[in-house]
Amino acid sequence: MTYDGTATPRSSRGRRASRPTGDDRELDILTTAAKLLQERALSEISIDDLARGAGISRPTFYFYFRSKDAVLLTLLDRVTEEIGAAVTGTFDRLREDPVRYWRECLAATHTTFATHRSVLAAAVEAGRTSAEVRRWRSDMKEIWITRTTLAIEAERARGTAPPGPRARDLAIALNAMNDSVLYATLTGDEPAVPASDVVEILLHTWLTTIYQTARPTSAA
């Protein structure tokens, strides 16, 4: 993802080459996986379950994906793209209205994570055994750490945010907080911030960390 929120090209991550237009079997597999993940853990879903739900045979499944993890990774890539699309074009608002900019970024992340909470929970589970899933999580973190670092540096350069610790270090800490707080809120892992309040609580923490005030204004 670039600084303005556009997504970087997606790698195959164990996915077979794209099939001719009109072949919906890959989509059927992904739809089946997303539905099953709402009902049970990834470890309880088999290749046969995915094939059966998509109306195909087990050998046909392997024509599209090399493994169950490859299906999950494709779903996760779609989550990344969805968040990227949600925040595309918001960067101009950082100069115009910092509070609105950060609120929209946090709200987009919360909404997308809430919509796909079962897929993200599966990523946490699969990350214990899959190097590819851990790599996805690491790549996802780096995208947002880089984006946050550049935004903090831009705000400092124009005098809206005061000098302070290294921008990247703040970005790492803030994004780690997001992961932890949102995970607890969306999974009910107590103690947790109520879903109705979580964006505003995160926003307050981001603003007071970056600007040393909860009410930053644009530089003249």
C-alpha positions, -999 to 999 in steps of 0.1 A, spaced: 0 0 0 13 34 -9 11 65 14 -22 75 -1 -38 42 8 -37 24 -26 -29 -13 -23 3 -29 -34 1 -57 -60 -10 -90 -44 13 -120 -45 0 -155 -54 7 -168 -19 1 -204 -29 -28 -196 -51 -28 -212 -86 -27 -190 -117 -59 -172 -125 -84 -192 -145 -103 -179 -176 -130 -153 -170 -164 -170 -162 -149 -197 -140 -165 -190 -106 -151 -220 -88 -123 -201 -71 -149 -176 -58 -171 -205 -46 -141 -219 -26 -135 -185 -10 -171 -180 -3 -174 -214 13 -143 -208 34 -156 -174 47 -189 -190 56 -174 -219 74 -150 -197 94 -181 -180 108 -192 -213 122 -159 -230 133 -122 -227 137 -98 -230 108 -84 -262 123 -119 -278 122 -123 -271 85 -110 -297 60 -101 -295 23 -131 -319 17 -153 -294 35 -141 -266 12 -145 -287 -19 -179 -300 -10 -192 -265 -2 -179 -252 -35 -195 -282 -53 -162 -296 -66 -140 -326 -60 -109 -326 -39 -86 -329 -69 -104 -300 -85 -98 -279 -53 -60 -284 -58 -64 -270 -93 -71 -236 -77 -53 -237 -43 -23 -256 -30 -35 -257 5 -61 -246 31 -37 -218 42 -36 -205 6 -74 -201 7 -70 -181 40 -42 -160 26 -64 -150 -4 -92 -140 19 -67 -120 40 -53 -102 9 -89 -92 2 -92 -77 37 -60 -57 30 -74 -44 -2 -107 -35 14 -90 -14 41 -68 2 14 -98 11 -7 -116 25 24 -89 50 32 -78 59 -4 -80 96 -9 -82 105 28 -46 118 29 -56 153 17 -77 155 48 -46 152 70 -36 188 61 -72 200 62 -84 183 93 -61 159 112 -88 147 136 -111 137 107 -82 120 89 -72 98 118 -108 91 128 -116 79 92 -85 57 91 -93 41 125 -130 37 117 -122 20 84 -99 -4 101 -124 -12 128 -153 -16 104 -133 -39 81 -119 -60 109 -154 -63 124 -168 -74 91 -141 -100 86 -134 -109 123 -137 -147 117 -111 -145 89 -87 -124 111 -92 -148 140 -83 -177 116 -51 -157 108 -41 -156 144 -47 -194 147 -29 -202 115 0 -180 123 11 -204 150 20 -230 124 22 -212 90 52 -191 80 32 -177 51 4 -165 74 30 -150 98 45 -132 68 12 -118 58 7 -105 93 42 -90 92 36 -74 58 2 -60 69 18 -44 100 47 -29 79 22 -13 55 5 5 83 36 13 103 51 29 71 19 48 64 17 61 100 54 70 101 51 91 69 21 109 82 37 117 116 68 130 97 46 151 74 28 166 104 60 174 122 75 190 90 46 214 87 46 223 123 13 207 133 29 180 154 57 187 179 91 170 178 94 138 198 105 102 197 113 87 164 82 87 142 86 50 133 89 40 169 56 58 177 40 42 146 50 7 158 36 13 193 4 29 180 -3 1 155 5 -26 181 -20 -9 204 -46 -10 176 -41 -47 170 -44 -56 207 -74 -33 215 -94 -42 184 -87 -79 188 -101 -78 224 -131 -57 214 -140 -79 184 -135 -112 201 -148 -104 235 -114 -111 251 -119 -92 284 -109 -67 295 -121 -50 263 -132 -15 252 -169 -15 241 -173 -16 204 -193 17 205 -164 35 221 -133 19 206 -127 42 177 -129 73 199 -107 58 225 -81 48 200 -84 83 183 -78 101 216 -47 80 222 -33 86 187 -39 123 188 -24 129 223 6 107 213 13 124 180 2 160 187 4 161 226 -32 173 225 -66 158 216 -76 188 195 -49 194 169 -55 221 143 -40 225 109 -9 247 106 -14 281 92 
